[in-house]
Amino acid sequence: MRPGCIRLRRRCGGSALSNDQGPVRALIEGRPVLLVIDIQASTFIDDSAVRAIDNMPGYADRMRAARPVIDACHATGVPVVFVQEVHRPDGVDFGRELDGDEDVHCLEDKPGTALAVQEMDLRPTDYIVPKRRYSAFFGTDLEILLKGLRAQTLLMVGGLTDVCVHYTFVDGHQHDYFCRVLSDCVAGSSVAAHDASLRAMEYLQTGAVRMSDEVIAALTAKETQTGAEG
């Protein structure tokens, strides 16, 4: 099996069995696109003990860990899409979002709602998709953008693992994209929630949960292969 590839598995009676007849999936299938999900200024300027949304320990460090992945995408010509949660100041578009543990957050007139431009090196050639709900697909033009980019594999970094990353992953899966979540570049509302969501995403696509170093290596290898073919 090629390095970075994944043998699909079938389940029988609750046990995972090797499916030797199933296709072998590469870490990156076809054209990749990086989704930077909700890495916003508040992550780096708000060190309050009590936040509008709970963050697991080490949250900001995990967001910073996304920067080398963004750099690798910029270097290899992989499109980078910054997803930004933003709500109107009067809260009219929150819907049921405040019925759980989350307090008011990401109001469009607050400095912390801005994207972390410097920390993540957002460039004019990158794309920005604002959203009002957890999933980056819900009520946005993301699907139109991805079709225009001819995306096949969605690489995901950001937060929260158990909320916006998870919901975006599920919608990407149901739109038939190959989805890869970089486990060291995402963080949840708690460690338990983070771990549970990673397991849930891995259940949907075997090999979905990856580390940033192997993704960067795959991006570099793919660029080298493409250059050689060209």
N, C-alpha and C positions, 0 to 999 in steps of 0.2 A: 504494500500500500504506500502511496506517495506521502512524504512528510507533510504534515498539516492537514491530511485528509481524514475523513470520518466515515466509518462503516456504520450504516444505519442498522438499527436493532429492532426486532419485533418482540412483542410481549405475549406470553402465554401463561395463563393462570397466575398472573401477578409477577412472574419472573422474567427478567430480561434475558433474551436469547440472541446469540449472534445470528444475523440474517445474511447468510452468505450470498443470497440471490439479490439482495438490495443494492441500490446504487452507492457508489463511493462519492461522498461530498467533499469538495475542497473547502478549506477554511474560507477562502474567497471564491465565490462562484460568479463568473462573468464580471460585470462592472460594479465596483463597490462605491458606496456613498457613506460618508460619516455623518451621523446625526449627533450633534452636541446638545443634549437635552437639559434645558433649564440651568445652565451654569451662569448665574447672574451675579451682579455686583454685591448683593447682600451676603453672599457666601464669604466674601473677603473683607467686608467693612462692618459686619454686625457680629460682635462677639458676646452678645447678651446671653446671660445664663438661661433665660426663658425666652424662647423664640416662638413666632407664630406657627411654625412647623417644627416638630421634633427632628433632630439630626443625630445619627449614630456618632460615636466617638471617631475622630479622625476624618470627619466629613470633608473639611476644606482641603486636607492633604490629598484625598482621593480625587477631588476636582482638579487640583493642580497636576495630578498624575496624568490627566487627559492631555495636557499641553504637548508632550512629545508625540502623541498620536496625531494631534492636529498638525504639528510640524511635519510629520512624515507624510500626511495627506497633501499638505501644501507642496512638499518637495516632489511628490510623485504624480501630481496632477489629479488626485482624487477629490471630487467635489466635497465641500464641507458645508453642512446645513446647520445653522444655529437656530434651535427651537427656543422660543421665549414665552413663558407664561406671563400673561399681563391681563389685568382686569380694570374696568372703568372705575373711576373714583367713587361713584355712587353705589357700586356693588351690584348693579342690576344684572350682571352676567355671571354671578357666582352660582346660581342655581342651587343644587343640593350640596355643593362643595363644602359648605361650612356646617353641615349636619353631623360631621364626624369629629375627629380630634383637631382638625386644622382651624386656626383663627384667620382673620383677614390678612391677606398677603398679596404681594405682587401688584399693587395698585400702580397704574400707569404714571401717576404724578410723583412717585417716590423714587429717590436716587437708587435705592437698592434693587429696583426692578430692572434697571438697565442691564444689558448683557455685560459680562466681564471682558470688555474689549481688550484691555492691555494684557491681562493675565492669560487670556486664551488666544491672543494675536488674531483677533477678527480682522479680516481684510476686505477691501471693496469687492473682490472677486468671490467672496463667500456669499451664501444665501441666508436670509433670515425669514423664519416662519413664526409669526406670533400665534398663540393659541389661547383659548378661553377655558379649555377643559384639559383633563389629564393626558389623553392621547394626542399625539402630534398629528394624527390623521383626522380627528373629529372637528368638523367645521372649519378646516383650513384648506389651503391649496397645495398641501404637501404631495398628495398623490399626483396632481398635475405636474408638479416640479420633478418628481421622481421619474415619471414617464418621459418627460423631456430629457432628463439626464440618462435615460435608458438604464436605470439602476436595476441590479439583480440581487446584490448583497447589501444589507444595511448593517453598518457597524455602529454600535450605540455606546455612548459615554454620558455621564451626568447623573442627575438625580430626579426624584428619589427612586431607588431601585424598586421599591415595592409599590410605587404609585405611577409617576409619569413614564419612567423607563419601562415598567412592566406593561402598562396599558398600551404604550406605543409598540412594544415588542409583539403583543398579542394581535394588534391590528395589522402590523406588518406581516406576521405569520399568516393571518387570514386573507391577506392580499397576495399571498404566495411569494413573498420575498424570502430569501435566505437571511436569517437574522442572527447576528453575533453580538453578544453583550460582553464588554470588556470588564471583567469582574473586579479588577484593581482600580478601575476608573469610574466606578459607580458607587453610590452610598445610599443607605436607606434611612428610614425614620428610627430604626433600631437595628442592632446586629441580627436579632432573631428574624425580623421582617425582611431584612436584606438577604439573609441566607435562604429563607423560605421562597422568596421570589426567584432567586437564581435557580433553585431546584425546579420550580414550576416552569421556568423558561426552558431549562434543559429537557424537561419532559416533553415539551412541544417540538423541539428540534434537537436531536442528538448532536452534541458538539457545539451548541450555541454559546456556552459559557467559556470564554477564552481569556488569556492574559494579554496585556498590552504589548509585551515584548515579542510574542509570537505573531501578533497581528502586524506590528511594524516590520518584522522580518518577512512576512508574507507580502506586504505591500511592496517592499524593496525588491523581492524576488520577482513579483509580477511585473514591475516596471522594467527590470532587467530582461525578462523574457519577451516583453512587448517590444523593447528596443531592438533586441536581437532579431525578432521576426520582421521588424520594419526595415 
